[in-house]
Amino acid sequence: MFKRFYPCAYTRSVFSIDYEKLRAKGFSAVIFDLDNTLVHHGDDSTPEVDELFRTIHKAGLKTILLTNNDEERVLRFIKNIDTLYICDADKPEPASYLKALDMLGVSKDEAVCIGDQMFIDIIGANRCGIPSILVHFIQLPEEKRIGKKRYIEKLILWFYRRNKTYRSRLGDIYVKKGR
């Protein structure tokens, strides 16, 4: 019932993914959501995120931001990051995902989409047949309330975690603990 919302993998953050392992598994590009995936909604990039992109590129992966934000927001974010981007993407519509693949020059099997929203990022990637990784959304400590969709996502994640067929379809792609 929920499988169209299921990611191929679920992890705490973009920093818990081993991008060299993704490369070794045959991926050559990463499609990133921006807000609440890489930084808190509306925030500028951080030195850690800038370094993450350098690390990803050193691993031989191409990157693109696929966001429903406007170009002003994206240009502010990528000030120190060398990446492609698509603004006003109208996610989860498939056209922008397919455009991202075209801009990256890769097939569906060579890219992975990383985002924080099942109903936007993951369902959009799934509609296109692009493997996806759901990361827990970035929430500031003082933020106590979450939207209604986040509660529904928690319910879907409960089912996802109990379904061995769909869980962890990308295998071991995680940074080893203690690193």
C-alpha positions as protocol buffer text, in pm:
chain_id: "A"
residue {
  index: 1
  type: MET
  ca { x: 0 y: 0 z: 0 }
}
residue {
  index: 2
  type: PHE
  ca { x: 277 y: 246 z: 92 }
}
residue {
  index: 3
  type: LYS
  ca { x: 551 y: 113 z: -137 }
}
residue {
  index: 4
  type: ARG
  ca { x: 532 y: 407 z: -376 }
}
residue {
  index: 5
  type: PHE
  ca { x: 655 y: 622 z: -84 }
}
residue {
  index: 6
  type: TYR
  ca { x: 933 y: 385 z: 23 }
}
residue {
  index: 7
  type: PRO
  ca { x: 1292 y: 497 z: -33 }
}
residue {
  index: 8
  type: CYS
  ca { x: 1566 y: 251 z: -125 }
}
residue {
  index: 9
  type: ALA
  ca { x: 1743 y: 353 z: 198 }
}
residue {
  index: 10
  type: TYR
  ca { x: 1677 y: 567 z: 502 }
}
residue {
  index: 11
  type: THR
  ca { x: 1942 y: 739 z: 711 }
}
residue {
  index: 12
  type: ARG
  ca { x: 1985 y: 1013 z: 967 }
}
residue {
  index: 13
  type: SER
  ca { x: 2153 y: 1273 z: 744 }
}
residue {
  index: 14
  type: VAL
  ca { x: 2349 y: 1337 z: 426 }
}
residue {
  index: 15
  type: PHE
  ca { x: 2662 y: 1304 z: 641 }
}
residue {
  index: 16
  type: SER
  ca { x: 2589 y: 939 z: 728 }
}
residue {
  index: 17
  type: ILE
  ca { x: 2615 y: 829 z: 365 }
}
residue {
  index: 18
  type: ASP
  ca { x: 2946 y: 695 z: 232 }
}
residue {
  index: 19
  type: TYR
  ca { x: 2960 y: 846 z: -116 }
}
residue {
  index: 20
  type: GLU
  ca { x: 3259 y: 635 z: -216 }
}
residue {
  index: 21
  type: LYS
  ca { x: 3044 y: 327 z: -150 }
}
residue {
  index: 22
  type: LEU
  ca { x: 2775 y: 475 z: -375 }
}
residue {
  index: 23
  type: ARG
  ca { x: 3036 y: 523 z: -647 }
}
residue {
  index: 24
  type: ALA
  ca { x: 3158 y: 165 z: -601 }
}
residue {
  index: 25
  type: LYS
  ca { x: 2799 y: 45 z: -648 }
}
residue {
  index: 26
  type: GLY
  ca { x: 2788 y: 207 z: -992 }
}
residue {
  index: 27
  type: PHE
  ca { x: 2634 y: 544 z: -916 }
}
residue {
  index: 28
  type: SER
  ca { x: 2788 y: 843 z: -1087 }
}
residue {
  index: 29
  type: ALA
  ca { x: 2556 y: 1126 z: -980 }
}
residue {
  index: 30
  type: VAL
  ca { x: 2361 y: 1253 z: -681 }
}
residue {
  index: 31
  type: ILE
  ca { x: 2041 y: 1455 z: -707 }
}
residue {
  index: 32
  type: PHE
  ca { x: 1996 y: 1653 z: -386 }
}
residue {
  index: 33
  type: ASP
  ca { x: 1697 y: 1830 z: -240 }
}
residue {
  index: 34
  type: LEU
  ca { x: 1800 y: 2151 z: -62 }
}
residue {
  index: 35
  type: ASP
  ca { x: 1587 y: 2265 z: 233 }
}
residue {
  index: 36
  type: ASN
  ca { x: 1576 y: 2037 z: 537 }
}
residue {
  index: 37
  type: THR
  ca { x: 1798 y: 1789 z: 350 }
}
residue {
  index: 38
  type: LEU
  ca { x: 2129 y: 1977 z: 331 }
}
residue {
  index: 39
  type: VAL
  ca { x: 2052 y: 2269 z: 564 }
}
residue {
  index: 40
  type: HIS
  ca { x: 1758 y: 2391 z: 768 }
}
residue {
  index: 41
  type: HIS
  ca { x: 1488 y: 2557 z: 559 }
}
residue {
  index: 42
  type: GLY
  ca { x: 1611 y: 2888 z: 415 }
}
residue {
  index: 43
  type: ASP
  ca { x: 1962 y: 2869 z: 563 }
}
residue {
  index: 44
  type: ASP
  ca { x: 2280 y: 2934 z: 369 }
}
residue {
  index: 45
  type: SER
  ca { x: 2529 y: 2655 z: 318 }
}
residue {
  index: 46
  type: THR
  ca { x: 2766 y: 2570 z: 599 }
}
residue {
  index: 47
  type: PRO
  ca { x: 3139 y: 2487 z: 584 }
}
residue {
  index: 48
  type: GLU
  ca { x: 3043 y: 2123 z: 652 }
}
residue {
  index: 49
  type: VAL
  ca { x: 2806 y: 2112 z: 355 }
}
residue {
  index: 50
  type: ASP
  ca { x: 3062 y: 2286 z: 133 }
}
residue {
  index: 51
  type: GLU
  ca { x: 3318 y: 2021 z: 234 }
}
residue {
  index: 52
  type: LEU
  ca { x: 3062 y: 1745 z: 176 }
}
residue {
  index: 53
  type: PHE
  ca { x: 3023 y: 1854 z: -186 }
}
residue {
  index: 54
  type: ARG
  ca { x: 3402 y: 1863 z: -231 }
}
residue {
  index: 55
  type: THR
  ca { x: 3421 y: 1510 z: -88 }
}
residue {
  index: 56
  type: ILE
  ca { x: 3143 y: 1388 z: -316 }
}
residue {
  index: 57
  type: HIS
  ca { x: 3315 y: 1536 z: -620 }
}
residue {
  index: 58
  type: LYS
  ca { x: 3650 y: 1383 z: -515 }
}
residue {
  index: 59
  type: ALA
  ca { x: 3473 y: 1046 z: -504 }
}
residue {
  index: 60
  type: GLY
  ca { x: 3395 y: 1096 z: -874 }
}
residue {
  index: 61
  type: LEU
  ca { x: 3027 y: 1178 z: -841 }
}
residue {
  index: 62
  type: LYS
  ca { x: 2845 y: 1461 z: -1017 }
}
residue {
  index: 63
  type: THR
  ca { x: 2586 y: 1663 z: -824 }
}
residue {
  index: 64
  type: ILE
  ca { x: 2275 y: 1864 z: -893 }
}
residue {
  index: 65
  type: LEU
  ca { x: 2030 y: 2045 z: -666 }
}
residue {
  index: 66
  type: LEU
  ca { x: 1668 y: 1979 z: -755 }
}
residue {
  index: 67
  type: THR
  ca { x: 1454 y: 2223 z: -563 }
}
residue {
  index: 68
  type: ASN
  ca { x: 1119 y: 2395 z: -565 }
}
residue {
  index: 69
  type: ASN
  ca { x: 1297 y: 2708 z: -440 }
}
residue {
  index: 70
  type: ASP
  ca { x: 1362 y: 3009 z: -663 }
}
residue {
  index: 71
  type: GLU
  ca { x: 1698 y: 3088 z: -819 }
}
residue {
  index: 72
  type: GLU
  ca { x: 1782 y: 3366 z: -573 }
}
residue {
  index: 73
  type: ARG
  ca { x: 1766 y: 3115 z: -286 }
}
residue {
  index: 74
  type: VAL
  ca { x: 1976 y: 2857 z: -471 }
}
residue {
  index: 75
  type: LEU
  ca { x: 2243 y: 3104 z: -581 }
}
residue {
  index: 76
  type: ARG
  ca { x: 2282 y: 3220 z: -221 }
}
residue {
  index: 77
  type: PHE
  ca { x: 2320 y: 2858 z: -110 }
}
residue {
  index: 78
  type: ILE
  ca { x: 2574 y: 2748 z: -373 }
}
residue {
  index: 79
  type: LYS
  ca { x: 2802 y: 3049 z: -326 }
}
residue {
  index: 80
  type: ASN
  ca { x: 3090 y: 2815 z: -231 }
}
residue {
  index: 81
  type: ILE
  ca { x: 2967 y: 2498 z: -405 }
}
residue {
  index: 82
  type: ASP
  ca { x: 3033 y: 2390 z: -763 }
}
residue {
  index: 83
  type: THR
  ca { x: 2714 y: 2212 z: -864 }
}
residue {
  index: 84
  type: LEU
  ca { x: 2439 y: 2214 z: -1122 }
}
residue {
  index: 85
  type: TYR
  ca { x: 2089 y: 2312 z: -1015 }
}
residue {
  index: 86
  type: ILE
  ca { x: 1726 y: 2321 z: -1122 }
}
residue {
  index: 87
  type: CYS
  ca { x: 1500 y: 2577 z: -952 }
}
residue {
  index: 88
  type: ASP
  ca { x: 1123 y: 2594 z: -943 }
}
residue {
  index: 89
  type: ALA
  ca { x: 1131 y: 2221 z: -1017 }
}
residue {
  index: 90
  type: ASP
  ca { x: 764 y: 2147 z: -950 }
}
residue {
  index: 91
  type: LYS
  ca { x: 856 y: 1832 z: -759 }
}
residue {
  index: 92
  type: PRO
  ca { x: 727 y: 1562 z: -743 }
}
residue {
  index: 93
  type: GLU
  ca { x: 646 y: 1591 z: -1112 }
}
residue {
  index: 94
  type: PRO
  ca { x: 876 y: 1359 z: -1312 }
}
residue {
  index: 95
  type: ALA
  ca { x: 982 y: 1616 z: -1574 }
}
residue {
  index: 96
  type: SER
  ca { x: 1233 y: 1789 z: -1346 }
}
residue {
  index: 97
  type: TYR
  ca { x: 1389 y: 1460 z: -1236 }
}
residue {
  index: 98
  type: LEU
  ca { x: 1431 y: 1358 z: -1599 }
}
residue {
  index: 99
  type: LYS
  ca { x: 1579 y: 1700 z: -1680 }
}
residue {
  index: 100
  type: ALA
  ca { x: 1828 y: 1650 z: -1395 }
}
residue {
  index: 101
  type: LEU
  ca { x: 1937 y: 1317 z: -1543 }
}
residue {
  index: 102
  type: ASP
  ca { x: 1980 y: 1483 z: -1882 }
}
residue {
  index: 103
  type: MET
  ca { x: 2186 y: 1769 z: -1737 }
}
residue {
  index: 104
  type: LEU
  ca { x: 2406 y: 1519 z: -1552 }
}
residue {
  index: 105
  type: GLY
  ca { x: 2439 y: 1298 z: -1859 }
}
residue {
  index: 106
  type: VAL
  ca { x: 2345 y: 982 z: -1668 }
}
residue {
  index: 107
  type: SER
  ca { x: 2078 y: 715 z: -1676 }
}
residue {
  index: 108
  type: LYS
  ca { x: 1824 y: 643 z: -1401 }
}
residue {
  index: 109
  type: ASP
  ca { x: 2038 y: 360 z: -1269 }
}
residue {
  index: 110
  type: GLU
  ca { x: 2346 y: 582 z: -1240 }
}
residue {
  index: 111
  type: ALA
  ca { x: 2186 y: 848 z: -1019 }
}
residue {
  index: 112
  type: VAL
  ca { x: 2051 y: 850 z: -668 }
}
residue {
  index: 113
  type: CYS
  ca { x: 1809 y: 1108 z: -531 }
}
residue {
  index: 114
  type: ILE
  ca { x: 1849 y: 1226 z: -171 }
}
residue {
  index: 115
  type: GLY
  ca { x: 1576 y: 1419 z: 6 }
}
residue {
  index: 116
  type: ASP
  ca { x: 1385 y: 1463 z: 330 }
}
residue {
  index: 117
  type: GLN
  ca { x: 1022 y: 1438 z: 212 }
}
residue {
  index: 118
  type: MET
  ca { x: 847 y: 1117 z: 113 }
}
residue {
  index: 119
  type: PHE
  ca { x: 560 y: 1299 z: -55 }
}
residue {
  index: 120
  type: ILE
  ca { x: 789 y: 1517 z: -266 }
}
residue {
  index: 121
  type: ASP
  ca { x: 1146 y: 1389 z: -307 }
}
residue {
  index: 122
  type: ILE
  ca { x: 1097 y: 1015 z: -273 }
}
residue {
  index: 123
  type: ILE
  ca { x: 770 y: 975 z: -461 }
}
residue {
  index: 124
  type: GLY
  ca { x: 910 y: 1192 z: -744 }
}
residue {
  index: 125
  type: ALA
  ca { x: 1223 y: 977 z: -773 }
}
residue {
  index: 126
  type: ASN
  ca { x: 1017 y: 658 z: -750 }
}
residue {
  index: 127
  type: ARG
  ca { x: 786 y: 774 z: -1029 }
}
residue {
  index: 128
  type: CYS
  ca { x: 1092 y: 807 z: -1251 }
}
residue {
  index: 129
  type: GLY
  ca { x: 1260 y: 486 z: -1143 }
}
residue {
  index: 130
  type: ILE
  ca { x: 1552 y: 667 z: -978 }
}
residue {
  index: 131
  type: PRO
  ca { x: 1689 y: 504 z: -661 }
}
residue {
  index: 132
  type: SER
  ca { x: 1625 y: 723 z: -357 }
}
residue {
  index: 133
  type: ILE
  ca { x: 1759 y: 784 z: -8 }
}
residue {
  index: 134
  type: LEU
  ca { x: 1538 y: 945 z: 254 }
}
residue {
  index: 135
  type: VAL
  ca { x: 1719 y: 1147 z: 519 }
}
residue {
  index: 136
  type: HIS
  ca { x: 1560 y: 1259 z: 842 }
}
residue {
  index: 137
  type: PHE
  ca { x: 1453 y: 1622 z: 801 }
}
residue {
  index: 138
  type: ILE
  ca { x: 1661 y: 1890 z: 969 }
}
residue {
  index: 139
  type: GLN
  ca { x: 1477 y: 2030 z: 1266 }
}
residue {
  index: 140
  type: LEU
  ca { x: 1613 y: 2294 z: 1499 }
}
residue {
  index: 141
  type: PRO
  ca { x: 1601 y: 2213 z: 1874 }
}
residue {
  index: 142
  type: GLU
  ca { x: 1354 y: 2494 z: 1942 }
}
residue {
  index: 143
  type: GLU
  ca { x: 1113 y: 2362 z: 1677 }
}
residue {
  index: 144
  type: LYS
  ca { x: 863 y: 2148 z: 1862 }
}
residue {
  index: 145
  type: ARG
  ca { x: 585 y: 2125 z: 1605 }
}
residue {
  index: 146
  type: ILE
  ca { x: 604 y: 1944 z: 1274 }
}
residue {
  index: 147
  type: GLY
  ca { x: 359 y: 1947 z: 987 }
}
residue {
  index: 148
  type: LYS
  ca { x: 80 y: 1694 z: 944 }
}
residue {
  index: 149
  type: LYS
  ca { x: 263 y: 1528 z: 655 }
}
residue {
  index: 150
  type: ARG
  ca { x: 558 y: 1452 z: 884 }
}
residue {
  index: 151
  type: TYR
  ca { x: 328 y: 1249 z: 1112 }
}
residue {
  index: 152
  type: ILE
  ca { x: 202 y: 1054 z: 811 }
}
residue {
  index: 153
  type: GLU
  ca { x: 564 y: 999 z: 704 }
}
residue {
  index: 154
  type: LYS
  ca { x: 639 y: 857 z: 1050 }
}
residue {
  index: 155
  type: LEU
  ca { x: 356 y: 607 z: 1003 }
}
residue {
  index: 156
  type: ILE
  ca { x: 483 y: 507 z: 658 }
}
residue {
  index: 157
  type: LEU
  ca { x: 838 y: 474 z: 797 }
}
residue {
  index: 158
  type: TRP
  ca { x: 703 y: 238 z: 1063 }
}
residue {
  index: 159
  type: PHE
  ca { x: 576 y: 7 z: 787 }
}
residue {
  index: 160
  type: TYR
  ca { x: 893 y: 58 z: 578 }
}
residue {
  index: 161
  type: ARG
  ca { x: 1119 y: -52 z: 863 }
}
residue {
  index: 162
  type: ARG
  ca { x: 921 y: -375 z: 901 }
}
residue {
  index: 163
  type: ASN
  ca { x: 921 y: -461 z: 531 }
}
residue {
  index: 164
  type: LYS
  ca { x: 1244 y: -649 z: 450 }
}
residue {
  index: 165
  type: THR
  ca { x: 1166 y: -651 z: 78 }
}
residue {
  index: 166
  type: TYR
  ca { x: 1190 y: -274 z: 47 }
}
residue {
  index: 167
  type: ARG
  ca { x: 1422 y: -180 z: 331 }
}
residue {
  index: 168
  type: SER
  ca { x: 1790 y: -108 z: 256 }
}
residue {
  index: 169
  type: ARG
  ca { x: 1774 y: -196 z: -114 }
}
residue {
  index: 170
  type: LEU
  ca { x: 2103 y: -15 z: -176 }
}
residue {
  index: 171
  type: GLY
  ca { x: 2291 y: -235 z: 68 }
}
residue {
  index: 172
  type: ASP
  ca { x: 2565 y: -92 z: 288 }
}
residue {
  index: 173
  type: ILE
  ca { x: 2608 y: 272 z: 188 }
}
residue {
  index: 174
  type: TYR
  ca { x: 2665 y: 411 z: 534 }
}
residue {
  index: 175
  type: VAL
  ca { x: 2965 y: 569 z: 698 }
}
residue {
  index: 176
  type: LYS
  ca { x: 3106 y: 334 z: 958 }
}
residue {
  index: 177
  type: LYS
  ca { x: 3037 y: 442 z: 1315 }
}
residue {
  index: 178
  type: GLY
  ca { x: 3337 y: 584 z: 1492 }
}
residue {
  index: 179
  type: ARG
  ca { x: 3468 y: 769 z: 1189 }
}
